[in-house]
Amino acid sequence: MKKVLFIIAIFIATGISAQTKYQKGMQKAFDLWNQNKLTEASQLFERISKAEPENWLPAYYAATVEIISSFGVKNETVLTAKLTKAQEFLDAAKSNSENNPELIITQALLNLGYIAFDGQKYGMTLSGKNNMLYAKALEISPNNPRVILGKAEWEMGAAKFFGKSTAPYCDAIKKAIELGKAEKVEQEFYPKFQLKRAEEVLQKCEG
Amino acid sequence: MMKRILFLLFTITQFSLLAQTTISGKVTDSKKQPILGASVYLEGTYDGTSTNEKGEYTFTTEETGTQTLVISFVSFETFVKIDDVSKFKNLQVKLRDDINSLDAVTINAGTFKAGEKAKVTVLKPLDIVTTASAVGDVLGALQTLPGTSAAAEDGRLFVRGGNAEETQIFIDGVRVFTPYSPTPNNTPTRGRYSPFLFKGITFSTGGYSAEYGQALSGVLDLTTIDKPDQEKTDISLMTLGVGLGNTQIWDNNSLSINTSYINLGPYTAAFPDRNNWLKPYQAASGEAVYRHNFKDDSMLKVYGAFSYTDLDVIQDDINFEDGFRFGLQNRNLYINSTYKNKFGNNWKIESGVSFTNDNSTVKIIDDVVNNTENSAHFKVKIRKQFSSRFRIAFGSEYFITDFNEDYTPVNNQKFDYGFNNNLFASFAETDIFFSKNLAAKIGVRVENSDLLNQFTVSPRTSLSYKTGKSSQLSLAYGQFYQNPSNNYLKFHQDFKAENTSHLIANYQHTKKNQIFRIEAYYKDYKDLVKYDSEIASFDSNFSNNGTAYAKGIDIFWRQNQKIKNTDYWVSYSFLDTERDYRNYTTSATPNFASAHNLSIVGKHWVEKWQSQFGITYNFASGRTYTNPNEPGFLNNKTKNYNSVSLNWAYLIDQQKILYFSVNNALGTKNVFGYNYKNTPNTNGNFDRQAIVPNADSFFFVGFFWTISDDKKSNQLDNL
């Protein structure tokens, strides 16, 4: 009996330790991210994604870090290289999780990276795509606060461009904040709702 | 028992402690400069790190045995080494430049690219439709690029001293046999195909790839959209007619349809031009693209276009007291189908078929000419990428043209004639990147024409060298063959192919939002068609004894957003050309060629008014004409051509746009040449009539409305 228990204990221990490796790795990557060590964070997410080829989360984060760090890049060579890499991560994530609204809105964010860099060159083809992506994400997951916020923010940008009121989108942002506060994340490391950012966006909307 | 297990556990821990291996080394570029921030890791594990300022890396791993070490960094090729983990110590790695990155050399002599895929775009997608003089026509926008001659009364592409037939147009790499809408004399034509269905444009004014044949001067390849963004309906109301478009997407399929009906009747009634229209110009056209994406990334596209054009007009002519009557009915069907697939290890296959059926009935005074052309093009192209530095492409194609015409002179019997022109061609080409700074493209094309019973070999080669961070130098040489035009083949078939060689040197300097390029070329034409009558006919004596040359310099400068919300570009072309072809009595500069061509295009966006304003200025130096009152051939020149065009696009809201444009806003009286009377007047002089546009200025107003589910998209891209 003891023997059996012991063996079970070992099994559990190994199980836990394997999980811990993933947790440790992910945690370390988030720490690097928080310390603004974006290159290291992205590279660690990349390694984890390759070591955990069936988990979409590390690849999702690797893509997200690359996209976020591409905003403000002035050199087209660097920008294209970064976003191409992000696209590869995103494609890898998509292959593990089809029709995932989190990945759909990240694709829209990636497209926005190109549009923000050169609206004339990329805006024509990519803004239509983004409209579709947000519509699709919302259809799959109508109460996902990240989707609602992302869509509202994108539409606010367009409304501003046309000198229209952004008021209709404030309600959507408020709704996203509410949903975000109430959201219970079930999967570990699942994308979290960025409450602080959402409040900033709401301020911009109302302001 | 317990002890044993504890011991075992202990040993395992020990073992893993012992097995920790340190991996270290240094990463540099090809010039031995350390690379900071490169990612170094063992594939499939969590173990890895980034390189420091000195390019050095150190990390430990518990993995044992054979492992894969990966070192990657943007704009370098990824380094991979498979070995025992203990061997990854003090490893010195030189990363190779990634020649696919944006700052690598491109083979570009002679070629302009538009679209987001291109590394260096001279035209953005929006430009086609926001250039003031272009009025939404691809050809109009291309005529603001250097190397083209402004033949405003014709509208077709005249490239570097070549006539319009020397430039071939392709859709997805497959030939379009009859790309231009038919028009009466001195009325510019437009492309038959709407710009809305295309995502990329490659326009080559010389030295093009061995993939393209039967073109002596230029090649225009339009790429259709792979996957439309969304379902939508577009409605266009214009002073000239109406348009309706719709896109549907389901599963892996999509279908886009575009239809339009143009009628110039109301416009010419309100603003009469110099013609007497018996029946106004009217054209109905429809286009459809069906696309299917297969699971394995392969793709099928079917593109079909149908158009019908009808007009009847009496134009003033000095030799005809009652004017010159010209009536035309044309129907044109074009179908193009392409299939792309990948197979094996980096192999790609592209195949395409196109079919054209074109029928025209032309009434010239009281004579009637009816012709039918059935043409087809079959093409297969295979590409293989051995590495990012070495690729090959090869393929074969077959062209069939069946042309029949009948001519019924007034009060006379009908004549029938025609020809079959079948041509087989094969091509092979290789791209070699010696480094990020030096690349070459070497190719050869062979063609066999059944009709001419002739086999031709055309070598093509180009070389590009990066001279600095943002500049490069390119050279290109090529030999080009083209069968004589249908206008001669229908009367006579004992010809050789006309041919020319191109020699091109190009310098390009690019920075973000800025392009400068200068290109010099020399073209040497041989075996051009000559005949000895006023117009080519059965009675003419034909030969291949014509020759010509063209040399010149093209300059292009574009700057975006340097001045806020403003893009502008300037194109200048210098052309020195003489031809001894057709029925020329001597070598002379042809009427369509101007020595100096200048285009300046500017656009400015005013956010407050949600408006884009555009201006285009075109200048062309005088063109030659023959004055029979003086000795010689093409012995005089017209005055210079000047035109200023303006446009204004107003975004009413996100889905509604109002668009105004005026071509030749200043109403400059331009002259393209002179028509002389066939017989001298009483003083022994020949009277003349200036060849002028049908109307000096032309304006256009349109309202464009897009209906889509998200209520966001508009037809800004259509304008």
Contacts between the chains, C-beta under 8 A, distances in Angstrom:
chain1	res1	chain2	res2	distance
A	2	B	2	7.8
A	3	B	1	6.6
A	6	B	2	8.0
A	6	B	5	6.6
A	10	B	9	8.0
A	21	B	46	6.4
A	25	B	46	4.7
A	39	B	37	4.8
A	39	B	39	8.0
A	39	B	50	5.9
A	40	B	49	8.0
A	40	B	50	5.3
A	43	B	39	4.1
A	43	B	41	7.4
A	43	B	48	6.8
A	43	B	49	8.0
A	43	B	50	5.7
A	44	B	46	7.8
A	44	B	48	7.6
A	46	B	39	6.6
A	46	B	41	7.9
A	47	B	39	7.8
A	47	B	41	4.8
A	47	B	45	7.2
A	47	B	46	5.6
A	47	B	47	7.5
A	47	B	48	5.0
A	48	B	46	6.1
A	50	B	41	7.9
A	50	B	43	6.0
A	50	B	44	6.0
A	51	B	44	5.3
A	51	B	45	5.5
A	51	B	46	5.6
A	74	B	512	6.9
A	75	B	512	7.2
A	76	B	102	5.9
A	76	B	512	5.9
A	77	B	75	6.5
A	77	B	101	6.0
A	77	B	102	4.1
A	77	B	103	4.6
A	78	B	74	7.0
A	78	B	75	7.9
A	80	B	101	7.7
A	80	B	102	5.3
A	81	B	74	3.9
A	81	B	75	5.5
A	81	B	101	6.2
A	81	B	102	7.5
A	82	B	74	6.8
A	85	B	74	6.7
A	120	B	124	5.0
A	120	B	126	5.7
A	120	B	560	7.2
A	120	B	567	7.3
A	121	B	116	5.6
A	121	B	121	6.7
A	121	B	124	5.1
A	121	B	125	7.6
A	122	B	116	5.7
A	124	B	124	7.9
A	124	B	125	4.7
A	124	B	126	5.7
A	124	B	716	7.5
A	124	B	717	4.6
A	125	B	116	6.5
A	125	B	125	6.9
A	125	B	199	6.8
A	125	B	229	6.9
A	127	B	712	7.6
A	127	B	713	7.4
A	128	B	229	3.1
A	128	B	230	5.4
A	128	B	712	7.9
A	128	B	713	5.1
A	129	B	229	4.8
A	129	B	230	7.9
A	131	B	229	7.3
A	131	B	230	6.2
A	131	B	708	7.7
A	131	B	710	4.3
A	131	B	712	4.7
A	131	B	713	6.4
A	132	B	229	5.7
A	132	B	230	4.6
A	132	B	710	7.4
A	134	B	710	7.8
A	135	B	709	6.7
A	135	B	710	5.5
A	155	B	712	7.4
A	158	B	654	6.6
A	158	B	712	6.1
A	161	B	607	7.9
A	162	B	610	6.2
A	162	B	651	6.5
A	162	B	653	6.4
A	162	B	654	5.6
A	163	B	607	7.5
A	163	B	608	7.7
A	163	B	610	6.2
A	164	B	653	7.4
A	164	B	654	7.7
